[in-house]
Amino acid sequence: MKELNDFATCIKRIKESNPTLDMDSARVIVRIINDFLYTTHDGIGTVNVLGQTFEYFSEFHKFWHENYIDILDCIINDEVCEHVADALHDIYIFAEGKAFSEIWDTCGLANEQVCRVRMFSANQDFRGSLKFGSLAKRYGSDPSIFDEDTLVSTKKS
């Protein structure tokens, strides 16, 4: 939380020292926001993502990585998932097999494995930039990268 606290404190100080913002203050605030979201620096630290180590690209990235589990408080509700699966199956039957018929190479993964890979990589797959074959290969070499129990236990330890 230190990164977010530092960011919020900087913005608060500017606002307190200049209650009616002028253009100079606005420029400083925009620079601070930009730095927080998009700027890295020496010693910022690293993160392991999908089996590779990367330097954090910003203080926000570091903050998010360290706190996303608590912030999102994500719960997978198996009953709701079953209802969604039933609805999608009904659409498939109604369309006589033509719905969802795009040919897609699953790279030999079972349906549940494909789901895991997509669920844990979709938030990093900007504009389809990640190739599924590469992700499937990573799954094959270390399935724990895509296992929610492993991810949560690793994060909390």
N, C-alpha and C positions, 0 to 999 in steps of 0.2 A: 504493500500500500504506500510505501515511501514515495514512489514515483508519482502517483496520483496526488498525494498530499503536497509534494513540492510544486507540482504544476498548479494546483488550485491556489496555493499560497501566493505564488507569483502573480496570478491574475487578480487575486483579492487585493494585494498590496497596490497594484496599479490603480484599481478602481477606487480604493480608499484614498489614495493620494490625489486623485483627480475624478471626483464624483460625476462631473460632466465631461465625458471623454472628448478629447480633441483628436485631430488626425495623428499627431505624434504618438499619443497613447494607443490609438487603434493600431498603428504600425507595430508597436512593441507587442501588443497582445497577439496580433496575427503571427508575428515571428515566434512568439512563445508557443502558440498552438502548433505551428509548423514544426518547430524543433521537437516538441513532445511527440507528435504523431509520426514524423518522417525522418528524423535525423539521428544518426548513430555517433558514437565517439569511442575513443580508445578505452578499453577496460569495461565496456558496457556488459559484457558477458555473452554466453552462448546458450543455444537451445538445441535439443536433439529432436528433430522432426522426421518422421517416417524413416528412421534409421540413418539419418545424416545430421551432422552438426553444422549449425549456422550461427553467425553472430547476430544478436538482436539488431533489428534495423531501426529501433527507436526505444525511448523510455516507455512509450505506450505499449509496444510489443512486449517488453519485459514485464510490465505491470499486468498485461492481459495474460501472458503465459503463467505467471505466478498466481493469478486469481480467477481465471475463467471458470473453474469448476464451481466455486462458491457464488460467483456472479450469475452464471446461467442457471444454477441449481436444477440442472436437467434431469428429468426422470423419464425413463422409458416405460410406458404403460402397455404391457403385453395385451391387455383386453382391447384397448383402443387400436393397437397395431393390427389385431385380428379383424376388427371391424373395417379398417381401411383395406386390408387384404381381401376381405369378402366383397367390398364395394368394387374394388378393381377387378376382381374375378368376375363379378356380375357384368361389368362393362365388357370384358373380354368375351364372355359367352354371348352377350347381346350383339356384339360386332362380329360374331361367328369367327373368332380368332384373328380378325384383322386389326384390332386395337393392340397397341404395344408390340407390333410385329416387326419393328425395325431390327434388322439383322445386326447382332452385336456379338463380338468375340469375347467370351467370358474367360478366355485364357485357361480353361480347364478348372476354374473355381466353381464350387457349388453355389447355388443361389444365395444361401445365407452368408457365404464368404464374400460374394460380390457385394451384398448389402453392407457388410461390415467395412469393406474397403471404401465404398462410396460414402458411407456415413461419416467415416473418420478422415476422409480426404476432401470432401465437397467444399468445406469452408476455406480450403486453400487452393481450390481449383478455379482460379479466376479465368473466366471465359474459356473453359475447357482446355486450359494450358497443360494440365497433367495428363499424360498418356496412361490409359488404363493398364496396358501391358506392363509398363514399368511398375505401377503400383501392385499389380498382381504378382510380379516377380518378387517384390519386397515382401508381400504377404507370404509367398512360398518360402522365403528365407527366414522370416521371423514373424509368425502370425500374432505374437503378443503385441506387436506395434498397433494392431487393430482390435485389441480386446479391451472392452471397457473396464472390466475388473482389474486387469493389469495396469491400465492407465491410471485409474483412480488410486490403487494401492501404491503405485510408484510415486504419484503426485503427493500423496499424504505422508509419505515416509521421509 
